[in-house]
């Protein structure tokens, strides 16, 4: 009996030693490296999942045929798949993407300090470089839209630079939509937006499109208290100085300007400081927002301009081309026979067209009528167009209004 107990004891001991050996061996081979990896990962700084900065396209498509995209669309993989499909199948070759919209939020993974300080970052596009590469790989021209003087976050962070209410001390002035505006004369506001533009260009963006580059137009305007504008300097001169400053600071960057559609036919600054001839020398492209629904009742005798897109666009762009050519002729006359004075820059025209229902149901015929009117204006005046852009706030575009890729003409 005693021998049997001894045998059982030795057997259990032997099994225990083998099990212990296997456990220790397994721990050393598998567990320790895993634990070390976890520890190392925890010690690492957060990983930036974006790729290296890109470069602008070497050869840009001509003419530009673009659609507008919100930052939400640009940051949504499903939406971008649909957008790329639309572009591949049609004449489209460019996108205009919000990088700082009316909210004032910088919508990409910026490295700039001021937007961080102002709590003005909402990275809806978490990996901008990847997005640019994806678009460039398809030879798609990428335009970054930057809203300048309509900026909610900057107004909150820097009320000393924002429009204030003269009737309510300490309160921000707001337009009819409840939106705040920055003082158009503020050089700090200029520099803030230029820094964003410079960073976007360094990441590979092909062009910076500046929007809301004007004085406020909607709201109780007499109630506005400007912290910097003296109220005497012409608004058109304030904007002209801003345009000049943009060009000087962004001399190697392609830049474009969104202007009111009526800038094509009006020469009085429209009360907002926008004058076509004052913008022409400083941008690569001027984008008048010639949405027929935004023209006033009775424009050129048309009761409802939204229902006559061809006539509205044809008249507007004919007028704009005449003014551009007159501006060019005046510059050439000033230069005379000089062989040393270079011809100054003159921006190309690239209008925005309406692809949304307002004032009329904008089907493929009305959308296409705008594009055709622009082509006809250019043809009859021998003007080389820089293209066109379509706007739809929801980014849902009328496919039937676009030519297929294989039949794209102009």
C-alpha positions in Angstrom: 0.0 0.0 0.0 2.8 2.3 0.9 4.5 1.6 -2.5 1.4 2.4 -4.4 1.1 5.8 -2.6 4.7 6.6 -3.5 4.0 5.8 -7.1 1.0 8.0 -7.3 2.9 10.9 -5.6 5.8 10.6 -8.1 3.5 10.5 -11.0 1.6 13.7 -9.9 4.9 15.4 -9.2 6.2 14.5 -12.7 3.0 15.8 -14.4 3.2 19.0 -12.4 6.8 19.6 -13.4 6.0 19.1 -17.1 2.9 21.4 -16.9 5.0 24.1 -15.2 7.7 23.8 -17.9 5.1 24.1 -20.6 3.5 27.1 -18.9 6.8 28.9 -18.4 7.9 28.2 -22.0 4.7 29.3 -23.4 4.7 32.5 -21.3 8.2 33.3 -22.4 7.6 32.6 -26.1 4.1 34.2 -26.4 2.9 36.1 -23.4 6.0 38.3 -22.8 6.3 39.6 -26.3 2.6 40.4 -26.4 2.9 42.3 -23.1 6.0 44.1 -24.3 4.2 45.1 -27.6 1.2 46.4 -25.6 3.5 48.4 -23.3 5.5 49.8 -26.3 2.2 50.8 -28.1 1.0 52.6 -24.9 4.2 54.5 -24.7 4.0 55.7 -28.3 2.7 59.1 -29.3 -0.7 59.0 -31.1 -0.4 57.8 -34.6 -1.1 60.3 -37.5 -3.0 58.2 -39.9 -2.6 60.6 -42.8 0.0 60.2 -45.4 2.7 62.6 -46.6 1.7 66.0 -48.0 0.9 65.9 -51.8 1.8 68.2 -54.6 -0.6 70.1 -56.9 -1.4 68.5 -60.3 1.4 69.1 -62.8 -1.1 69.6 -65.6 -4.5 71.0 -64.6 -7.6 70.1 -66.6 -8.9 72.7 -69.0 -11.5 74.1 -68.8 -12.4 73.4 -65.1 -15.8 71.8 -64.7 -16.4 71.5 -61.0 -19.0 70.6 -58.4 -19.2 71.9 -54.8 -18.8 69.4 -51.9 -19.3 70.1 -48.2 -16.6 68.9 -45.8 -19.1 66.3 -44.6 -19.4 64.8 -48.1 -15.6 64.9 -48.6 -15.1 63.0 -45.4 -17.7 60.4 -46.1 -16.3 57.3 -47.9 -19.7 56.3 -49.3 -20.5 59.7 -50.6 -17.1 60.1 -52.2 -17.5 56.8 -54.0 -20.6 58.2 -55.6 -18.9 61.5 -56.4 -15.9 59.7 -58.1 -18.4 57.6 -60.1 -20.2 60.8 -61.3 -16.9 62.5 -62.2 -15.6 59.4 -64.1 -18.8 59.0 -66.1 -19.2 62.7 -67.0 -17.4 65.8 -68.2 -16.6 66.8 -64.6 -13.0 67.1 -63.7 -12.8 69.2 -60.4 -14.3 69.6 -57.0 -14.6 72.6 -54.6 -14.4 71.4 -51.0 -15.2 73.3 -47.8 -12.1 73.7 -45.8 -13.5 76.5 -43.7 -17.2 77.2 -44.1 -19.5 79.9 -42.7 -19.3 78.2 -39.3 -15.6 79.1 -39.1 -14.5 75.6 -38.3 -11.4 74.4 -40.0 -12.6 71.1 -41.3 -9.4 69.1 -41.9 -6.6 67.8 -39.8 -4.7 71.1 -39.5 -1.4 71.7 -37.7 -2.1 75.4 -37.2 -2.0 76.8 -33.7 -4.6 79.6 -33.9 -7.5 77.4 -35.0 -6.7 75.2 -32.0 -6.5 78.2 -29.7 -9.8 79.5 -31.0 -11.5 76.1 -30.7 -12.2 76.3 -34.4 -11.3 72.8 -35.5 -13.8 70.1 -36.6 -11.9 67.5 -38.6 -14.7 66.3 -40.8 -11.9 65.4 -43.2 -9.6 63.5 -40.9 -6.9 62.8 -43.5 -6.7 65.6 -46.0 -3.5 64.3 -47.7 -5.2 61.0 -48.4 -8.2 62.7 -49.9 -6.1 64.9 -52.2 -4.1 61.8 -53.4 -7.3 59.9 -54.0 -8.6 62.7 -56.2 -5.3 63.5 -57.9 -4.9 59.8 -58.8 -8.0 60.3 -60.9 -6.6 63.6 -62.3 -9.3 65.6 -60.4 -8.5 69.2 -59.7 -9.0 70.1 -56.0 -10.2 73.5 -55.0 -10.3 74.4 -51.3 -13.2 76.8 -50.4 -12.4 79.2 -47.5 -15.1 81.4 -46.1 -13.4 84.6 -44.9 -15.5 87.3 -43.2 -18.5 85.2 -42.3 -16.9 83.2 -39.5 -18.7 82.2 -36.3 -15.9 80.6 -34.4 -13.5 83.5 -35.0 -16.2 86.0 -34.0 -16.7 84.1 -30.7 -12.9 83.9 -30.0 -12.1 87.4 -31.2 -15.1 89.7 -30.6 -12.7 92.6 -30.8 -12.4 91.9 -34.5 -16.1 91.1 -35.1 -19.1 93.3 -36.0 -20.9 94.5 -32.9 -24.4 95.8 -32.3 -24.5 99.6 -31.7 -27.9 99.3 -30.0 -27.0 96.5 -27.6 -23.6 97.1 -25.9 -21.4 94.0 -25.8 -23.6 92.0 -28.2 -22.4 90.7 -31.5 -24.2 92.0 -34.6 -25.9 89.2 -36.5 -27.5 89.1 -40.0 -31.0 87.9 -40.7 -29.8 84.3 -40.5 -28.3 84.9 -37.1 -24.8 84.7 -38.4 -21.8 86.8 -37.2 -19.3 88.6 -39.3 -15.8 89.8 -39.0 -14.6 93.4 -39.8 -13.5 93.5 -43.4 -10.7 95.9 -42.6 -9.0 93.6 -40.1 -5.5 92.6 -41.1 -5.5 90.0 -38.4 -8.5 88.4 -40.0 -6.8 88.6 -43.4 -3.6 86.9 -41.9 -5.6 84.2 -40.2 -7.2 83.1 -43.4 -4.0 83.5 -45.4 -2.3 81.1 -42.9 -5.0 78.5 -43.6 -4.6 79.0 -47.4 -0.8 78.6 -47.1 -1.2 75.3 -45.2 -3.7 74.0 -47.7 -1.4 74.8 -50.6 1.5 73.1 -48.8 -0.7 69.9 -48.5 -1.2 69.7 -52.3 -4.4 71.7 -52.9 -4.5 73.0 -56.4 -6.4 76.2 -55.8 -7.8 78.3 -52.9 -11.3 79.7 -53.5 -12.1 82.6 -51.2 -15.8 83.1 -50.4 -17.7 85.7 -48.3 -15.0 88.3 -49.2 -17.4 91.3 -48.8 -19.1 93.5 -46.3 -22.3 92.2 -44.7 -25.4 92.7 -46.8 -28.4 91.2 -45.0 -29.6 92.4 -41.7 -30.0 95.6 -39.7 -27.1 97.3 -41.4 -27.4 100.7 -39.5 -27.0 98.8 -36.3 -23.5 97.6 -37.2 -20.6 98.9 -35.1 -17.3 98.3 -36.9 -14.3 97.9 -34.6 -11.8 98.9 -37.3 -13.4 100.2 -40.5 -13.6 104.0 -40.3 -16.9 104.2 -42.2 -15.3 106.6 -44.6 -13.0 104.6 -46.7 -14.9 103.3 -49.7 -15.9 99.6 -49.2 -14.6 98.9 -52.7 -11.2 100.2 -51.7 -11.1 98.1 -48.5 -11.8 95.0 -50.6 -9.3 96.0 -53.3 -6.6 96.4 -50.6 -7.5 92.9 -49.3 -7.4 91.4 -52.7 -4.0 92.9 -53.3 -2.7 91.7 -50.0 -3.9 88.1 -50.8 -2.0 88.1 -54.0 1.2 89.5 -52.4 1.1 86.9 -49.6 0.1 84.0 -51.8 2.2 84.8 -54.9 2.9 81.2 -55.7 -0.6 79.9 -55.1 -3.5 79.7 -57.4 -6.4 81.7 -55.9 -9.9 82.5 -57.0 -12.7 84.7 -55.7 -16.4 84.2 -55.3 -18.3 87.4 -56.1 -22.0 88.3 -56.4 -23.5 87.5 -59.8 -24.6 91.1 -60.2 -20.9 92.2 -60.2 -21.0 91.2 -63.8 -23.4 94.1 -64.7 -23.1 96.6 -61.8 -20.2 99.0 -61.2 -21.3 100.5 -57.9 -19.9 97.9 -55.5 -23.4 96.7 -54.7 -23.0 98.1 -51.2 -20.8 95.2 -50.2 -17.5 96.4 -51.7 -17.3 94.1 -54.7 -16.2 95.6 -58.0 -15.1 93.4 -60.9 -12.2 95.5 -62.2 -10.8 95.7 -58.6 -10.6 92.0 -58.4 -9.3 91.1 -61.9 -5.6 91.9 -61.3 -5.2 89.8 -58.1 -6.8 86.4 -58.8 -6.3 83.6 -61.2 -10.0 83.1 -61.6 -13.1 85.2 -60.7 -16.2 83.1 -59.9 -19.4 85.3 -60.2 -22.3 83.5 -58.5 -24.7 83.9 -61.4 -27.6 81.9 -59.9 -30.7 83.1 -61.9 -32.8 82.7 -58.7 -30.7 85.4 -57.0 -31.4 88.1 -59.6 -34.1 90.6 -58.8 -37.6 90.6 -60.3 -37.6 92.5 -63.6 -33.9 92.0 -64.3 -33.4 92.8 -68.1 -37.2 92.8 -68.3 -37.7 89.2 -67.0 -40.4 88.8 -64.5 -39.0 85.7 -62.9 -35.2 85.4 -63.7 -35.1 81.9 -62.2 -37.3 80.7 -65.1 -35.0 82.1 -67.8 -31.5 80.7 -67.0 -30.2 81.1 -70.5 -31.1 84.7 -70.9 -29.8 85.7 -67.4 -26.4 83.9 -67.9 -25.9 85.1 -71.5 -26.6 88.7 -70.6 -24.5 88.6 -67.4 -21.5 86.9 -69.0 -21.6 89.0 -72.2 -21.3 92.0 -69.9 -18.5 90.5 -67.9 -16.5 89.6 -70.9 -16.9 93.1 -72.4 -15.6 94.6 -69.1 -12.6 92.2 -69.0 -11.7 93.0 -72.5 -12.0 96.8 -71.8 -9.8 96.3 -68.8 -7.2 94.5 -70.8 -7.3 97.1 -73.6 -6.7 99.9 -71.0 -3.7 98.0 -69.6 -2.2 97.5 -73.1 -2.7 101.2 -73.9 -0.9 102.2 -70.7 2.0 99.9 -71.5 2.2 101.2 -75.1 5.2 100.1 -77.0 7.2 99.2 -74.0 9.2 96.0 -74.3 10.2 95.8 -70.7 6.9 96.3 -69.0 5.1 93.0 -68.5 1.4 92.6 -69.1 -0.3 92.6 -65.6 -2.3 89.6 -64.6 -6.0 89.4 -65.6 -8.2 86.8 -63.9 -10.2 84.4 -66.0 -13.9 84.1 -65.6 -15.3 80.9 -64.1 -18.9 81.4 -63.1 -21.0 79.4 -60.6 -24.2 77.9 -61.9 -27.4 76.9 -60.2 -28.3 73.2 -59.7 -30.9 73.6 -57.0 -34.6 74.4 -56.9 -35.2 78.0 -56.0 -37.6 80.2 -57.9 -38.1 77.3 -60.4 -37.7 73.6 -60.7 -34.1 73.2 -61.9 -34.2 70.1 -64.1 -31.5 69.1 -66.6 -32.7 71.6 -69.2 -32.4 74.6 -66.9 -29.0 73.5 -65.6 -27.7 72.8 -69.1 -29.1 76.1 -70.4 -26.7 78.0 -68.1 -23.7 76.1 -69.3 -24.7 76.6 -72.9 -25.3 80.3 -72.4 -21.7 80.6 -71.1 -20.3 78.7 -74.1 -22.3 80.9 -76.4 -21.0 84.1 -74.7 -17.4 82.9 -75.1 -17.9 81.8 -78.7 -19.4 85.1 -79.9 -16.7 87.2 -78.2 -13.7 84.9 -78.9 -13.1 84.6 -75.1 -11.2 81.6 -73.8 -13.2 80.4 -70.8 -11.7 79.0 -67.6 -14.7 76.7 -67.0 -17.7 76.6 -64.7 -18.8 75.3 -61.4 -22.1 73.8 -60.1 -23.6 74.5 -56.7 -26.0 72.3 -54.8 -25.9 72.7 -51.0 -26.8 69.0 -50.6 -24.3 67.9 -53.2 -26.9 66.1 -55.2 -26.3 67.0 -58.9 -28.4 66.6 -62.0 -26.6 63.8 -63.9 -28.7 64.3 -67.0 -27.4 67.9 -67.4 -23.9 66.7 -67.8 -22.2 65.3 -70.9 -20.8 61.9 -70.7 -17.0 61.6 -70.4 -16.6 60.2 -73.9 -18.6 63.0 -75.5 -17.4 66.0 -73.4 -16.9 68.9 -75.7 -15.8 72.4 -74.8 
